[in-house]
């Protein structure tokens, strides 16, 4: 507990941005091979959160009854939602009219409480509409995975909440009955990664029974789940980022591109490491590779030992999209002390009281859509211990509440932020069409979820 309390006292340790990532930092290659399929590939999908926040406009309408733009749009296009067929029966049976306020509330209550959309995880919310059916994100991840992974040995791993395990197991059973060749596994965020909460004076928050309040340590805690996977290559994508199958071509092509670029880069890194350890490498050549290909700028003398240290790390290839003003993180060059390198960082990690840092963050040309391909074995084929590459100083402190009382919560370094801080990183631009998150229920009306041009 002491280390957590010390972090609360110290407060956020801001990163130091050298510059936003520009096109000069991107890896450009259109060569696509399927050599990566010879490796053991797994698709890793964080999917533990409930969809409660997705329906917050509907919850607010139940509480306040105020007509908002979001509510007007929701009912104006009610028949166009992927889940409408599941609502249609109750509308007809109870003669509900979407123009009437009380009927609107009954429709919302049925959706949130009877259909349980208010407590289901996003994985099991119908999000994409087709001519004869509507699909859930978990189904789309399977369909998508078949297109760029080996369909004969397709493997997907979902991190889920224990409360949702029944849904997942039932789905896995249905997939098994269909005869589809896929291995579906799941895990929970480990209770051992929970962190203690404090009051506003940074003292441990005590429950009525006198015990300390512990909270889940954020998605950064999932580095432990990632570390437990037996794989050579791990594809990471958020559960709600799935597009309509009519537009899947860009996603499949970009995934193959990320994996192909990573495979080629990993091969070069391994070759350099072998030469270095056999004293057969040209240090000047490898130093140029570090600077020009991995964009690692070392400030001191590059010795063989230092080069080996910098190369002998997990590798991630990160898709980035053009910045459209979405909330979230982006790709930057960060000052790491004795060197600078490529990183993903969040707004909350940047000290906006410093004008230069604020401007650098706000002028970022690219955005992080969470589209990663990770190579997690070393040049000898042995699995990296990913926990050794976490920067524990990149933690997050958030203001929360517990039973109406203000508290502070500490989250582990984000999964693709501080948890992968000491990885080697490549950024590749991917089409904006590959980024289709669902943050609010009305996002389901977008063309990318309805198959419209």
KAMOKA-V481092 format. One record per residue. N is the residue number from 1. RES is the residue in one small letter. SS is DSSP state (A for helix, B for strand, O for the rest). OMEGA is omega in radians with two decimals (NA if undefined). Layout:
n = <N	N>
res = <RES	RES>
ss = <SS	SS>
omega = <OMEGA	OMEGA>
//
This chain:
n = <1	2	3	4	5	6	7	8	9	10	11	12	13	14	15	16	17	18	19	20	21	22	23	24	25	26	27	28	29	30	31	32	33	34	35	36	37	38	39	40	41	42	43	44	45	46	47	48	49	50	51	52	53	54	55	56	57	58	59	60	61	62	63	64	65	66	67	68	69	70	71	72	73	74	75	76	77	78	79	80	81	82	83	84	85	86	87	88	89	90	91	92	93	94	95	96	97	98	99	100	101	102	103	104	105	106	107	108	109	110	111	112	113	114	115	116	117	118	119	120	121	122	123	124	125	126	127	128	129	130	131	132	133	134	135	136	137	138	139	140	141	142	143	144	145	146	147	148	149	150	151	152	153	154	155	156	157	158	159	160	161	162	163	164	165	166	167	168	169	170	171	172	173	174	175	176	177	178	179	180	181	182	183	184	185	186	187	188	189	190	191	192	193	194	195	196	197	198	199	200	201	202	203	204	205	206	207	208	209	210	211	212	213	214	215	216	217	218	219	220	221	222	223	224	225	226	227	228	229	230	231	232	233	234	235	236	237	238	239	240	241	242	243	244	245	246	247	248	249	250	251	252	253	254	255	256	257	258	259	260	261	262	263	264	265	266	267	268	269	270	271	272	273	274	275	276	277	278	279	280	281	282	283	284	285	286	287	288	289	290	291	292	293	294	295	296	297	298	299	300	301	302	303	304	305	306	307	308	309	310	311	312	313	314	315	316	317	318	319	320	321	322	323	324	325	326	327	328	329	330	331	332	333	334	335	336	337	338	339	340	341	342	343	344	345	346	347	348	349	350	351	352	353	354	355	356	357	358	359	360	361	362	363	364	365	366	367	368	369	370	371	372	373	374	375	376	377	378	379	380	381	382	383	384	385	386	387	388	389	390	391	392	393	394	395	396	397	398	399	400	401	402	403	404	405	406	407	408	409	410	411	412	413	414	415	416	417	418	419	420	421	422	423	424	425	426	427	428	429	430	431	432	433	434	435	436	437	438	439	440	441	442	443	444	445	446	447	448	449	450	451	452	453>
res = <x	x	x	x	x	x	x	x	x	x	x	x	x	x	x	x	x	x	x	x	x	x	x	x	x	x	x	x	x	x	x	x	x	x	x	x	x	x	x	x	x	x	x	x	x	x	x	x	x	x	x	x	x	x	x	x	x	x	x	x	x	x	x	x	x	x	x	x	x	x	x	x	x	x	x	x	x	x	x	x	x	x	x	x	x	x	x	x	x	x	x	x	x	x	x	x	x	x	x	x	x	x	x	x	x	x	x	x	x	x	x	x	x	x	x	x	x	x	x	x	x	x	x	x	x	x	x	x	x	x	x	x	x	x	x	x	x	x	x	x	x	x	x	x	x	x	x	x	x	x	x	x	x	x	x	x	x	x	x	x	x	x	x	x	x	x	x	x	x	x	x	x	x	x	x	x	x	x	x	x	x	x	x	x	x	x	x	x	x	x	x	x	x	x	x	x	x	x	x	x	x	x	x	x	x	x	x	x	x	x	x	x	x	x	x	x	x	x	x	x	x	x	x	x	x	x	x	x	x	x	x	x	x	x	x	x	x	x	x	x	x	x	x	x	x	x	x	x	x	x	x	x	x	x	x	x	x	x	x	x	x	x	x	x	x	x	x	x	x	x	x	x	x	x	x	x	x	x	x	x	x	x	x	x	x	x	x	x	x	x	x	x	x	x	x	x	x	x	x	x	x	x	x	x	x	x	x	x	x	x	x	x	x	x	x	x	x	x	x	x	x	x	x	x	x	x	x	x	x	x	x	x	x	x	x	x	x	x	x	x	x	x	x	x	x	x	x	x	x	x	x	x	x	x	x	x	x	x	x	x	x	x	x	x	x	x	x	x	x	x	x	x	x	x	x	x	x	x	x	x	x	x	x	x	x	x	x	x	x	x	x	x	x	x	x	x	x	x	x	x	x	x	x	x	x	x	x	x	x	x	x	x	x	x	x	x	x	x	x	x	x	x	x	x	x	x	x	x	x	x	x	x	x	x	x	x	x	x	x	x	x	x	x	x	x	x	x	x	x	x	x	x	x>
ss = <O	A	A	A	A	A	A	A	A	A	O	O	O	O	O	O	B	B	B	B	O	O	A	A	A	B	O	O	O	O	O	O	O	O	A	A	A	A	O	O	B	B	B	B	B	B	O	O	O	B	O	A	A	A	A	A	A	A	A	A	A	A	A	A	O	O	O	O	A	A	A	A	A	A	A	A	O	A	A	A	O	O	O	A	A	A	A	A	A	A	A	A	A	O	O	O	O	O	O	O	A	A	A	A	A	A	A	A	A	A	A	A	A	A	O	O	O	O	O	O	B	A	A	A	O	B	B	B	B	O	O	O	O	B	B	B	A	A	A	A	A	A	A	A	A	A	A	A	O	O	O	O	O	B	B	B	B	B	B	O	O	A	A	A	A	A	A	A	A	A	A	A	A	A	A	A	A	A	O	O	O	B	B	B	B	B	B	O	O	O	A	A	A	O	B	B	O	B	O	O	O	O	O	B	O	B	O	O	O	O	O	B	O	B	B	O	O	O	A	A	A	A	A	A	A	A	A	A	O	O	O	O	B	B	B	B	B	O	O	O	O	O	O	O	A	A	A	A	A	A	A	A	A	A	A	A	A	A	A	A	A	A	A	A	A	A	A	A	A	A	A	A	A	A	A	A	A	O	O	O	O	O	A	A	A	A	A	A	A	A	A	A	O	O	O	O	B	B	O	O	O	O	O	A	A	A	A	A	A	A	A	O	O	O	B	B	B	B	B	B	B	B	O	O	O	O	O	O	O	B	B	B	B	B	B	O	O	O	B	B	B	B	B	B	B	O	A	A	A	O	O	O	O	O	A	A	A	A	A	A	A	A	O	O	O	B	B	B	B	B	B	B	B	B	B	O	B	O	O	O	O	O	B	O	O	A	A	A	A	O	O	O	O	O	O	B	B	B	B	B	B	B	O	O	B	B	B	B	B	B	B	O	O	O	O	O	O	A	A	A	O	O	O	B	B	B	B	B	B	O	O	A	A	A	O	O	O	O	O	O	A	A	A	A	A	O	A	A	A	A	O	O	O>
omega = <-3.05	-3.10	3.10	-3.13	3.10	3.12	3.07	-3.14	-3.10	-3.09	-3.10	3.01	-3.04	3.02	3.12	-3.13	3.02	3.11	2.95	3.02	3.09	-3.14	3.12	-3.14	-3.08	3.03	-3.09	3.05	3.08	-3.12	3.14	3.05	3.09	3.12	-3.14	-3.14	3.06	3.13	3.13	-3.06	3.07	3.04	-3.06	-3.04	3.02	-3.01	-3.01	-3.02	3.02	-3.07	-3.06	-3.09	3.12	-3.08	-3.05	3.09	3.12	3.09	-3.11	3.12	3.09	-3.09	-2.97	3.13	-3.10	3.09	3.11	3.11	-3.14	3.14	3.11	3.14	-3.13	-3.08	3.08	-3.08	-3.04	-3.08	-3.07	-3.13	-3.13	-3.10	-3.05	-3.13	3.12	3.10	-2.97	-3.10	-3.10	3.08	-3.12	-3.09	-3.07	3.09	-3.12	3.13	-3.01	3.11	-3.08	-3.06	-3.09	3.09	3.08	-3.14	3.10	3.10	-3.14	3.13	3.13	-3.13	-3.03	-2.99	3.12	3.09	3.06	3.11	3.13	-3.14	3.11	2.97	3.13	-3.12	-3.03	3.02	3.13	-3.03	-3.10	-3.06	3.10	-3.04	-3.04	-3.14	2.99	-3.02	3.09	3.13	-3.11	3.09	-3.12	3.10	3.07	-3.12	3.14	-3.10	3.12	-3.01	-3.14	3.01	-3.11	-3.09	3.12	3.12	-3.09	-3.11	3.09	3.11	-3.14	2.95	-3.02	3.04	3.07	3.13	-3.07	-3.07	3.14	3.10	-3.11	-3.12	3.11	3.12	3.14	3.12	3.11	3.12	3.12	3.14	-3.11	-3.13	3.14	-3.12	-3.12	3.06	3.14	3.09	3.14	3.05	3.11	2.99	-2.98	3.09	-3.13	3.13	3.07	-3.12	-3.11	3.07	-3.14	3.04	-3.05	3.06	3.09	3.03	-3.11	3.14	-3.09	3.05	-3.10	3.14	3.11	3.14	3.11	3.08	3.05	-3.13	3.06	-3.01	3.08	-3.05	3.07	3.11	-3.10	3.05	3.08	3.10	3.12	-3.12	-3.11	-3.08	3.01	-3.08	3.00	-3.08	-3.13	3.06	-3.12	3.12	-3.13	-3.04	-3.03	-3.11	3.10	-3.13	3.06	-3.08	3.10	-3.11	-2.99	-3.06	-3.13	-3.12	-3.12	-3.13	-3.11	3.08	3.11	3.14	3.13	-3.12	-3.14	3.10	3.13	-3.14	-3.13	-3.14	3.11	3.13	3.14	3.12	-3.13	3.14	3.11	-3.14	3.13	3.14	3.13	-3.09	3.09	-3.13	-3.14	-3.07	3.01	-3.06	3.13	3.13	-3.13	3.08	3.09	3.09	3.10	-3.06	-2.97	-3.09	3.14	3.10	3.01	-3.11	-3.11	-3.00	-3.10	3.12	-3.13	3.07	3.09	-3.11	-3.14	3.12	3.11	-3.14	-3.10	-3.14	-3.03	-3.12	3.04	-3.12	3.05	3.05	-3.01	3.00	3.05	3.11	3.09	-3.10	3.13	3.13	3.10	3.03	-3.14	-3.05	-3.13	-3.14	-3.11	2.90	-3.10	3.04	-3.10	-3.13	3.14	3.05	2.99	3.13	-3.11	-3.12	2.93	3.08	-3.11	3.12	-3.09	3.12	-3.03	3.13	-3.08	3.05	3.08	-3.00	-3.11	-3.14	3.11	-3.12	-3.14	3.13	-3.04	3.13	3.13	-3.13	-3.02	-3.07	3.12	3.14	-3.04	-3.11	-2.97	2.94	-2.98	3.10	-2.88	3.03	-3.08	-3.06	3.10	-3.12	-3.14	-3.08	3.02	2.92	-3.01	-3.13	3.14	-3.06	3.11	3.00	-3.04	3.13	-3.13	3.12	-3.14	3.01	-3.09	3.04	-3.12	3.03	3.06	-3.10	3.07	-3.12	-3.13	3.09	2.98	3.12	3.13	3.10	3.10	3.06	-3.06	-3.03	-3.14	3.04	-3.08	-3.13	3.09	-3.04	-3.05	2.98	2.91	-2.96	3.02	3.07	-3.14	3.11	3.08	-3.10	3.11	3.14	3.13	-3.07	-3.04	-3.08	3.07	3.13	3.10	-3.08	-3.11	3.03	-3.14	3.11	-3.10	-3.13	-3.07	3.10	3.13	3.09	-3.13	-3.14	NA>
//
